[in-house]
Amino acid sequence: MNLWNKSQEILFFNNSRSFASISQLFNKTDDGRHVAYWPKDYKGKKSTLQARNSLIGNFTEKYVMDLFTSIIGEEFHVVQQAQIPALGISSSSPADIVVSGVDKKILKPSDVKLICEVKMSLVWNWEYDVENDHLVEIGDYRYHQGKPSFTRSDSILKAIGKCIDIRVSSRLASKIPIIVLGNAPLSNGFCKKADHLKKAGIIQGFWSLNPFPLNHGNTRKTTPEGGFVKFDDVDELNSSLNKLFNRDLNFFSGMINPTELGKVIEIANCERDYEKKGLKFLSLMKEI
């Protein structure tokens, strides 16, 4: 499978037309055009298109599931809308995508290799010619009024909130990587926050699966600390996934005074090697 591109968006519209109406998929301008987003220079009457959100949400989650399955192969299972009750991930707020050691919808934390929050959407603008039943692309996200994927601040904040909720739900979540997947560049105002969240160990990255979101010109490849990364090909994505799967990650946090922290460090330092020192430190931090 390929990373996100215009073909995926055409496929979304073609598939959706079999069960969704034109009015659920497109905005209608004053002069009768049917467009995915309001064009940048459009000044006419506008309404809010809500019906498409769940459709594109389901489509992009399925896309990620298929993409990860094609990369991971038979080693792990990729589960859409998974539940992990011990981490507070229930049927009312399931995980978008989970990479697991078992093929089940309801999982234990020990089953989980990776949790993904999917914040993908339509990136380009599209116009549907009703008379000729024809779809044409009419510009990238610079030329429409929509805020796709990572360019939408409320979407990013919602993803951050959910990831933090998972991370602090239980110590059982401390070894599970969490990433947020998108298909547009990260908003400039969130780049430092993404790096901080990665350095703090709360979220392991905001990953864009769209190599070329603009028709002309380049977009940010990564932030200084790697909190945001845009993947250019499937091999690069595969490499980053393997690094997550092969690293023994441990999230820890606390708020203690320097004296107490010094005691923890001194006790941990009595162990014989670096691994034992690290494990002892993590064990003591859990007791604080």
N, C-alpha and C positions, 0 to 999 in steps of 0.2 A: 504493500500500500504506500501511497504518497502522503507527504505532509499536506496541510490544508492549502487549498488553492481555489481558483474560480470554479473548477469542475465540481468540487464538493458543493458549492452553493447552487449551481445549476441542478445538481442531483437532488438537493433538498427541495427545490421548487417542483421539479418533475415528480418526485415521490409524493409530495404533499398535495398536489393537484388531484390525486385520486380520492382524497377524503376531506379536503379543506376547500372552502370557497375562495374565489378571487378576493373578496372583501376581507377575508381572514389573513390573506397573505400579502396584500398590497394596499397602499394608501392611494386614494383617488384624488387627483388634483382638480382644481376648478375647471380646467379645460379638458377633463376626461381622461387624462393619462393615469396609468396604474404603475406606481413606483414603490420599490421596497422601502426607501427612505425619502423624506422630503428633500428635494435638491437644495443646495446651499442658497441659491438666489430665489427660492420660491417664497412669495409674499401672500399667497391666497389663504383660504380657509383651511384649517388643519384640525384633525382629530387624532386621538391616541389609539394606536393599534396594539391591543393587548393579546389577542388570540394567538398571534404568531410566537409569542415568547415560549410557551410550553412546547410548541412544535419544534422550534429550533433547539430548545434545551434537550429534548429527547433525541433529536437527530445528532447533535454534537456529542452527547454522551455515548451513543451507539458507535459513532465514528471513532472516538477514543478507544472504546472497548475493542473494536475490530483492529485498529492500528496497533495497540499494545499486544493484542493476541498474535498478530503477524510477526511482531518483533520478538516477543518472549518465547513463543513456541509452546512446547508441552511442559516446560519446566514449572511454570506457575499457571494459575487460573485468573482471568480478568472478570470481575463481577460488577455489573451495573446495578445501582440502587441497593447496595448492600447494607445490612444492619449489623452493628456491633454493640449489643446491649450494655456490656460492661463499660463501654466508653461513652454511654449516653447517645449512641447513634441508633435511633429507633426507626420504626416504619413512618413516623410523622416527619422525620428529618434524616433520611438515609444518606449514606455517603454516595456521591455521584459514581465514582469508580474506585474499586479496591483491587489490588493485586494480592492474591491469596494462595496459600499452599493447598487449599481444598476448594472444591467447586460447590459452594453453598451460598445461599443468600444471607443466612444468619450465621455470623462468625464469632469466634473467640479472638481476643487480642493476639494470642500466640499464633493464630492462623495468618495474620495480616502482615504482608511485606511492604505495602505502600498504600496510602490513602490519597486520592486525587479529588480536588474540588474543581469542577469544570465551569469556566466562565468564558465560553465561546459564543460567537454570534455571527450574523452576516456582516462581512467587512465591506464588500463592494455594494454599490447601488445598482439596482436592476429595474428595467422597465418591461412590463408585459404588454405585448400587442394582442389585444383580445381578438380582433378581427382575423389576424393571421396566425393566432396561437403560437407566438414567437417571443422568446425572451432575449433581451440584449443588455449587456453591461453598459452603464452610463457614467462610470467614474468610481474612483476609490474613495476612502472615507474622508479625504480632504474636501470632497465636492458634494457632500450631503450633510444634513443637519443631525444625523444620528451619532451616537457615541457607542461604538462597538467594543465589546470585550474589555480589555485592560485600559481603554481610554475613558471608561465610565467609572467615576469615583465611587458612586454608591454601590456598584457591583463589586469593586475591589474591597471596600469596607465590609460588605456582607461576607465576602470570602475570608477576610482576615478574622472577623468575629467568629465564624464557624470553626476555623482552624485553631484559634486560641481556645475555644470551648472544648474541642477534642483534646488538645494538648494538656489542659489542666484538669480534665475530667477524672483522671485516675493515673497512678504511677504505672499502670499497665500500658499506657500510651507512650511511655518514655523512650521506647526503642523503635517506634514506628515512624518512618519518614512521612511527611505531609507536603504535597506540592499543589500549587494552583495552576491550572492549565488555561491558556487563552490563545487567541489567534490574531492579536493586534499588539502594537507596541505599548509598553507600560507608560501611563501618564507621567509626565515629568515630575509632578508633585509627589509621586509615590516611590521614586527611585531610591532615595535615601532610606525610606521606611522599609522597602523590600530588603535592602542590604542589612539593615539593623535586625529585622526579623530572622534573616538567615544566620547572622552572626550569633544571635541569641538562642538559636536552635529551635525556635517555635515553628517556622515554616522553612522547608529546605529549598524553596525557590518558586518564583513565578516564571513559568515556562511558556513561551509562545511557540506554537506549532505551525506558524505561517511564515515561511522564509521570505516571501515577497508581498507584503501587504499593500504596497504602493505600485501603481502602474509605471511610474518613473521616479527614480531616486532611491535612496537608502534610508533605513531606519536603524535605531540603536540595536547593536548586537548583544551587549551585556552591560550591566552596571559594574562599578569598580570592584565590588565584593561578590559579584555573581548572584545577587539576590534576584535579578531578572536575567534571563537568557533567551535569545531567539535562536531556534535550531534551523540550520540551513539544509539538512538532509536527514534521512532516517538513520543512517549510521551514527551520526552525532547524537541523536536522541537515544539510540541503543546504548551507546557508550555511557551516557549520563545515567541511564536506568541501571546499568550493571554496577556502576560505582555505588549507587544507593543500596542495591541489593547485597553487595559484597562488603560494605562497611558495617562494623558493629557500633552503631550510633547509640548514644545515651543522652537523653535530655535531663538536665538538672537545673534547679533554680532555688533561690533562697534569699532571705534578707536577714543577715545576722551581723553583729558587731565584729570588728577586726580581731578582738581577743578570742572569741568563739571560733572564728574562721581559722585563726592561727593554731588552735588546739586540734581542729580537724585535720589540718595539713600536717602537723607534727605526728599525729597518730598514723595517718596514712603513709607517711614517709618511712615508717619503721618496716614496712613490707619489703620483700627482697628484690622485686623487679618492677618495671614501670607498669606492666599490666595489673599486677596485684595492688600496687599503690593506687592506680586509677579506680579499680573496683572497690577498694576499701574506702576511698574518698566518696564515691557515689553512695556506698552503703551508709556511711555516716551522715551524708547530706539528707538521705531519706528519713533519718531519725530526728532531724531538727524540726 
